[in-house]
Amino acid sequence: MNKKRYTAALAMEFFRTFGAIFTMAILAMSFAGMWIDLYDQDMHELSTLFTFGSGLSYNSILQIAGFTLIIAFFCVFLFSQHLQINIRFSIRVLLLLLITLITTAIFAIFFKWFPPDDIHAWLGFVICTVFCFAVSFALTLLKLNLEGKRYGRLLADYKSRNSFRA
């Protein structure tokens, strides 16, 4: 019975993570596509992701879904509360960054997301990815810090209310 609950909780965590990452990826690609339509019409010939007229193609969405499945797996593996891995949080984030860069590079080459010989495209990709990870890491640390303070206050309140029982 516990094994079924554990598996169900892990599966739900995976699907939640997949849904969140997939949603963010589609939104990011949509905004990138709108930006490209406004400022860089030549990108339509360079990337298979942006060969759309009025929206993302089915192929692009399925490619992003495949990419997202892999990233969601590693997110759950590295950060799940159900899997206990004895690695520091910052090392987990760096591993996820490295896995994301490698996975994206493989998908970019295989699906021709941008030309393999265009150093500017690869440099832009690495800079954007590292910047987004830095912002995400900073926001996560802020959230954890605020939660730590909140739980510290709750614990102090609990101890003060129940001091006569101790």
C-alpha positions, 0 to 999 in steps of 0.5 A, a space after each residue: 500500500 505504501 509503495 502504491 502511494 509513493 509511486 502515485 505521489 511521485 507520478 503526480 509530482 512528475 506530471 505537475 512538473 511536466 505541466 509547469 515546464 511545458 507551459 513555461 516553454 510554450 509561453 517562452 516560445 510564443 513570446 520569442 516568436 512574437 519578438 522574431 516576427 517584429 524584429 528578425 524576419 530572417 530567423 524564420 529561415 534559420 530555425 525550424 521552431 519559428 517556421 509558423 505563420 500564425 502560431 507554433 506548428 504541431 511539430 514544434 509543440 511535440 518537440 518542446 513536449 519531448 524536451 520538457 519530458 526529459 527536463 521534468 524527469 531530471 527536475 523530479 529526480 534532483 528535487 523531489 521530496 520523495 527521492 532523497 539525494 544527498 547533494 547540496 541544493 546549489 549542486 543540484 541546480 548546477 546539475 540541472 543547468 548542465 543537463 538542460 544545456 546538453 539536452 537543449 543542444 541535442 534537441 537543437 542539433 537533431 531538430 535544427 532549432 538553430 544552425 549548428 555552425 552559427 556561433 551567435 545563436 549558440 552564444 545567445 542560447 547559452 547566455 539566455 539559459 544561464 540568465 534564466 537559471 540565475 533568476 530562477 535560482 535567486 527567486 527559489 533561494 528567496 522563497 526558501 529563505 522566506 519560508 524558513 523565516 515563516 516556519 521559524 516564527 511558527 515554531 517559536 509561537 508553538 513553543 511559547 504557547 506550549 511551554 507549560 507541557 515541555 
